[in-house]
Amino acid sequence: MRFDRSSALFDEALRLIPGGVNSPVRAFKAVGMNPLFIREARGSKVIDVDGNEYIDYIGSWGPLILGHSHPKVVKAVQEAAAAGTSYGAPCPAEIDLARMITDAFPSIDKVRMVSSGTEATMSAVRLARAYTGRSKIIKFEGCYHGHGDSFLIKAGSGLLTAGVPSSPGVPKELAELTLIATYNDLESVQKLFDEQGAQIAALIVEPVAGNMGLVLPEPGFLQGLRDLTRAYDALLIFDEVISGFRLCFGGYQNIVDIEPDLTTLGKIIGGGLPVGAYGGSREIMDRIAPEGDVYQAGTLSGNPLAMAAGRATLKVLYDDPPYARLDEWGRTITDGIAAKLSPRGCFFTVNRIGSMFSLFLTGRKVRGYADVMSCDTELYARFYRALIREGVYFPPSQFEVCFVSQAHSRNDLEETVQAVERAMDSALKGDEK
């Protein structure tokens, strides 16, 4: 397998784009290789510019639950583009998608469309601060809520991959308004509320953490957060940018029957196009301009292409729900990987929920940030390089999530399990290239 064209493009990109990429984890630095430049994608496969084909478990980092280039989504985007790519004015598709979201989330009476998950979380925190009249927020170490200044403190995703605990450019005064708790540790949250509860506007959490790898909430954790925020008159924000419509038609909040005050969404609701949204009760959302006094705006918010792609995706998910099969597929691949790796003598654990999973190269049960940080990242890098040469495309970081899509076949899963076995053998021997 050769990567000549990808390497040449990366050299060119380095001269024009910081780090040669437009999002840090794409640089493949954590796995010791240059990034792959993708030429096209169909179904469960991506093909790079050198013609190498891979079974894809990134799925554009979560949005493509139907697989790449789903015909109904492509048709919807083509028809929308033919009528104009952006109006800077309302379009009917905005109402359709908003209705689908509010129908799917009992906690959401009104929803505001934006263009990214980062916009959604930034706007939700601003709204929470205005609504409560307080300034501080609580987030969890290892959870990532986009690159807004308030969130780049002990964040996950690309910051973990790069080994950066925070980011220069975030004012110390603003960083002091973000309080850090430990995921799956209610006592750490209780302590912060006991000490500073009167100043805390909101607690924001990924109900299923997906940005330090997949970390699942332990029984009682999310309900405990709901109880604490209510006791201290703070808002509870569920960041369901990843989990929204991934595990059921709606959010993970529907599965655990917990209603947050605000919810942020992205990824799947845009069907692969740039999108974000935040929503909540009518009382809270009516504070947003022009109804209320909390300002937020965006030129491309609710643009017809993203609305069409999102509407088409959600319609497929609603008309023919794939969640039972996706759960079966997720179980099949993770059970297969575990069976192959168990005799290999390497330390590993696999976390899974539905069609999301992470292979952690650690012997510890992974229930939080400290466990994630015990992973053998050097072994993962060797494993990753070998896996790419086997034609399987996992995230180029130990700290990200794999996604199974509706487009994956049983044969894809079986091929992947066999490839993981061979790649790990190569990584353990140290003979990968």
Buried (B, 14 or more C-beta within 10 A) or exposed (E): EEBEBBBBBBEEBBEEEEBBBEEBBBBBBBBEBBBBBBBEBBBBBBBBBBEBBBBBBBBBBBBBBBBBBBEBBBEBBEEBEEEEEBEEEEBEBBEBBBEBBBEBBEBBBBBBBBBBBBBBBBBBBBBBBBBBEBEBBBBBBBBBBBBBBBBBBBBBBBBBBBEEEEBEEBEEEBBEBBBBBBBBBBEBBBBBBEEBBEBBBBBBBBBBBBBBBBBBBBEEBBBBBBBBBEEBEBBBBBBBBBBBBBBBBBBBBBBBEBBBBBBBBBBBBBBBBBBBBBBBBEEBBEBBEEEBEBEBEBEBBBBBBBBBBBBBBBBBBEEEEBBEEBBBBBBBBBEBBBEBBEEEEBBBBBBBBBBBBBBBBBEBEBBBBEBBBEBBBEBBBBBBBBBBBBBBBBBBBBBBBBBBBBBBEEEBBEBBBBBBBBBBBBBBEEEBE
